[in-house]
Amino acid sequence: MEKLIIEARINEYAMRGRNTKVPWSPAEIAKDAAECREAGAAIVHFHARDENGGPSHDAETYGDCIARIRAASDILVHPTLGFVTLDAPAEERIASVVALAHDAERRPDFAPMDMGSTNVDRYDPKRGGFRTSDLVYRNSTETLHHFADAISGAGLKPYLVSWNIGFTRQALAFLELGWVARPAFMLFVLTEGGILAGHPGTAAGLDAHLGQLPDDPGLLWSVCIHGGGMLELVDKIIEAGGHIAIGLGDYHYAEEGCPSNADLVARVAARATALGREIASPEDTRAMLSMS
C-alpha cells in the first residue's frame, strides 16, 4: 500500500473560543506548520487571517504566510481561495494564488477546486432553525474550468474538493475530459456540527463517496470532517488506502483536551505506524502526485 499523506488543516476560519491553539498570524501559521511537519504532516492547509481572526484575502498576507512556512520547513503548502467569504468572479478568486506562483519564496504547491455549489448555512437543532439562511458556496462548471486552467497554467497542483456525491461525479467528469491531469488528488469533506452540505462524518458517509470511484490508480483520495472529530474514522481510512486531512480548522477537539494541530497529526501518524503503513514525506508526496 502506498504511503499515507497527512495534511494539517490548521485554521480554516475557526475562532479560539473552544481551543486557543488555532493559529492566526503569519508567524503563528508558520510555527504551527513546522510543528505539524515534525509530527508527520506532508501538507499544510491554511487560511490567511487578520489580527482579530477575520478572513484576509490579499496576496501580501498569503505571501507572508507562505514565505514564513517555507523558511521554517519543507512542508507542502495549500492555501485557500476564500471559501464562501469571497463571493467574487473566478478571475478575482484565483488572482492571489496565480500571482504568488511566480515568486519562488512565496509560491504555494496546491490550489483548491471545490467541485460544485452548495448551501453552507449551519443548522442548529437546539435553537430550532438555521444560524444563517443565504450562504451559498458558488462554483459553476465554467468557474471550475477557469480554475483548472489557471492552476495548471501556473504550474501548481489542482486539489479537488468534494462535499457530496454530486461534487465527486463532477470531479470525475473533469478527469475524463482531461481538464485535470492524473495523478489527481481529491479530498472528501464530510460534515457534522450542523453543516448539512456534505455527507455525514461516518463510515457510511465516506462509503457513499468511495462507491462512486472507479478503479483508477491515478486518483488519490483523502478525507476530512468539517465540524466534527475524525479520530474514529482514522483506522478505516488508513486501511482502505486513503489519506487523511485533520486539524483545528475543522474541529476544536475540546473533548480530547484541546490538542494542538501537531498533536492531532502525531496521533494519526501513530495509528498508521501501528497498522503497518508508512508516512509520506513532502518529497514522497511530490513523487506520488507527479509534482514538479
C-alpha positions in Angstrom: 0.0 0.0 0.0 1.3 3.5 -0.8 2.5 5.8 2.0 0.0 7.8 3.9 -0.2 11.5 3.1 -1.2 13.5 6.2 -2.4 17.1 5.7 -2.8 19.5 8.6 -5.8 21.8 8.2 -4.6 24.2 10.8 -7.1 27.1 11.0 -9.8 27.5 8.3 -12.0 30.3 9.8 -12.1 28.8 13.3 -12.1 31.1 16.2 -10.4 30.4 19.6 -13.4 30.1 21.9 -13.2 26.3 22.2 -9.4 25.8 21.5 -6.9 28.7 21.9 -4.3 26.9 19.8 -5.8 27.9 16.4 -3.1 29.9 14.6 -4.0 33.2 13.0 -0.9 35.4 12.3 1.7 34.6 9.6 4.2 33.8 12.4 1.8 31.5 14.2 0.8 29.8 11.0 4.4 29.1 10.0 5.3 27.9 13.5 2.3 25.6 13.5 3.1 24.2 10.1 6.7 23.4 11.1 5.4 21.6 14.2 3.0 19.6 12.1 5.8 18.7 9.7 7.8 17.4 12.6 4.8 15.3 13.7 4.4 13.7 10.3 2.4 16.0 8.0 3.4 16.4 4.4 0.9 19.2 3.5 -0.4 22.2 5.4 -3.7 23.9 4.5 -4.3 27.4 5.9 -6.5 30.4 5.6 -4.9 33.8 6.0 -6.4 35.7 8.9 -6.3 39.3 10.2 -5.2 40.1 13.7 -8.7 39.6 15.1 -9.1 36.2 13.3 -11.2 37.5 10.4 -10.6 36.4 6.8 -7.9 38.1 4.8 -7.8 37.7 1.1 -4.9 39.9 -0.1 -1.9 38.4 -1.8 0.6 40.1 0.5 -0.8 38.3 3.6 -0.8 35.0 1.9 2.7 35.6 0.6 4.0 36.5 4.0 2.5 33.3 5.4 4.0 31.1 2.7 7.4 32.7 2.9 7.5 32.1 6.6 6.3 28.5 6.2 9.0 27.8 3.6 11.7 29.3 5.8 10.7 27.0 8.7 10.2 23.6 7.0 9.8 21.7 3.7 6.1 21.0 4.2 3.9 21.4 1.0 1.7 24.5 1.0 -2.0 24.5 0.3 -3.8 27.9 0.7 -7.5 28.6 0.3 -9.3 30.6 -2.4 -11.5 32.1 0.3 -14.4 29.7 0.6 -17.8 31.4 0.9 -16.2 34.6 2.3 -15.0 35.6 -1.1 -18.0 35.5 -3.5 -16.4 37.1 -6.5 -15.7 36.4 -10.2 -13.4 33.5 -10.9 -10.5 35.7 -12.0 -10.6 37.6 -8.7 -10.9 34.4 -6.6 -7.8 32.8 -8.2 -5.7 36.0 -8.7 -3.7 35.9 -5.4 -2.7 32.3 -5.9 -1.7 32.8 -9.5 0.3 36.0 -8.6 2.2 34.1 -5.9 3.0 31.2 -8.2 5.7 33.4 -9.9 7.5 34.1 -6.7 9.8 31.2 -5.6 9.8 32.2 -1.9 6.0 32.7 -1.7 4.8 30.1 -4.2 2.2 27.6 -3.0 2.2 23.9 -4.1 -1.6 23.4 -4.4 -4.6 25.4 -5.2 -8.1 24.1 -4.3 -11.1 23.5 -6.5 -14.4 22.8 -4.7 -16.2 20.8 -7.4 -19.7 22.2 -7.1 -22.1 24.6 -5.4 -23.9 24.1 -2.1 -25.7 25.8 0.8 -23.3 26.1 3.8 -25.7 27.6 6.3 -25.4 25.9 9.7 -28.4 24.2 11.2 -28.9 24.5 15.0 -31.5 21.9 16.2 -31.3 23.2 19.8 -32.4 26.7 18.6 -34.8 25.2 16.1 -33.5 26.8 13.0 -30.6 27.9 10.9 -28.0 30.4 12.1 -28.0 31.9 8.5 -30.2 31.3 5.5 -28.4 32.7 2.4 -24.8 31.3 2.4 -24.3 29.7 -1.0 -20.9 28.4 -2.0 -20.9 29.1 -5.7 -18.6 27.1 -8.0 -20.1 26.9 -11.5 -18.7 24.5 -14.1 -17.3 27.5 -16.0 -15.6 28.8 -12.9 -14.1 25.4 -12.1 -12.8 25.1 -15.7 -11.2 28.5 -15.4 -9.6 27.4 -12.1 -8.3 24.2 -13.6 -6.6 26.1 -16.5 -5.3 28.8 -14.3 -3.9 26.5 -11.6 -2.2 24.1 -14.0 -1.0 27.1 -16.1 0.7 28.5 -13.1 2.5 25.2 -12.5 0.6 24.3 -9.4 -1.3 21.1 -8.5 -5.1 21.3 -8.6 -6.6 20.0 -5.3 -10.1 18.6 -5.9 -12.6 19.1 -3.1 -15.8 17.1 -2.8 -18.6 17.8 -0.3 -21.1 15.2 -1.7 -21.6 12.7 -4.5 -22.5 15.4 -7.0 -19.1 17.0 -6.4 -17.4 13.7 -6.8 -19.1 12.9 -10.1 -18.2 16.4 -11.3 -14.6 15.8 -10.4 -14.6 12.5 -12.3 -16.0 14.3 -15.4 -13.2 16.8 -15.3 -10.7 13.9 -15.2 -12.5 12.2 -18.1 -12.3 15.4 -20.1 -8.6 15.9 -19.3 -9.4 19.2 -17.7 -7.5 18.0 -14.6 -4.5 15.8 -15.2 -3.7 12.5 -13.5 -2.4 11.7 -10.9 -5.1 13.7 -9.2 -5.7 14.4 -5.5 -9.2 14.6 -4.2 -10.5 15.5 -0.7 -13.8 14.2 0.6 -15.2 16.8 3.0 -17.6 15.0 5.4 -19.6 17.4 7.6 -21.0 17.5 11.1 -21.9 20.2 13.7 -25.0 21.4 11.8 -23.3 21.7 8.5 -25.5 19.8 6.1 -23.6 20.4 2.8 -21.6 17.2 3.0 -22.2 13.6 3.7 -22.1 12.7 7.5 -18.8 12.1 9.2 -19.4 8.4 9.5 -18.2 5.2 7.8 -21.4 5.2 5.7 -20.9 8.9 4.7 -17.4 8.0 3.4 -18.6 4.9 1.7 -21.1 7.0 -0.3 -18.1 8.7 -2.0 -16.0 5.6 -2.3 -18.8 3.8 -4.1 -18.5 6.4 -6.9 -14.8 5.9 -7.5 -13.5 3.9 -10.5 -10.6 1.6 -10.2 -8.1 4.3 -11.1 -4.6 4.3 -9.7 -4.2 7.9 -11.0 -6.8 9.2 -8.4 -5.6 9.5 -4.8 -8.2 10.4 -2.2 -8.2 11.9 1.3 -10.8 12.7 4.0 -11.6 15.4 6.5 -14.6 16.0 8.7 -15.6 19.7 8.9 -17.5 20.4 12.1 -16.7 17.2 13.8 -13.9 15.0 15.1 -12.5 12.3 12.8 -10.3 10.2 15.1 -12.8 7.3 15.0 -12.6 7.1 11.2 -8.8 7.2 11.0 -8.3 3.4 11.0 -10.9 2.8 8.3 -9.2 5.4 6.0 -5.7 4.1 6.6 -6.7 0.5 5.9 -8.7 1.5 2.8 -5.7 3.1 1.2 -6.9 6.7 1.6 -5.1 9.7 3.0 -6.0 12.0 6.0 -6.5 15.7 6.5 -7.1 16.8 10.1 -6.8 19.9 12.2 -8.3 22.6 14.4 -9.6 24.4 11.3 -12.3 21.8 11.1 -12.9 20.9 14.8 -11.7 22.0 18.2 -11.3 18.6 19.8 -12.1 20.0 23.2 -13.2 16.6 24.4 -9.7 15.4 23.7 -8.1 18.1 25.9 -7.8 20.8 23.3 -4.8 19.4 21.4 -2.6 21.3 19.0 -2.6 20.6 15.3 0.7 18.8 15.7 -0.8 16.6 18.4 -3.6 15.6 16.0 -1.1 14.8 13.2 1.0 12.8 15.7 -2.0 10.7 16.7 -2.7 9.9 13.0 0.9 9.0 12.3 1.0 6.7 15.3 -2.1 4.9 14.2 -0.6 4.5 10.7 2.6 3.1 12.1 0.6 0.7 14.4 -1.3 -0.5 11.3 1.8 -1.0 9.3 1.5 1.9 6.9 4.4 4.2 6.2 4.1 8.0 6.4 4.7 10.1 3.3 7.2 12.9 3.5 6.7 16.1 1.3 9.2 14.6 -1.2 7.3 11.3 -1.3 4.0 13.3 -1.8 5.5 15.2 -4.7 6.6 11.9 -6.3 3.1 10.3 -5.7 1.3 13.2 -7.3 3.9 13.9 -10.1 4.5 17.4 -8.8 7.4 19.5 -10.1 
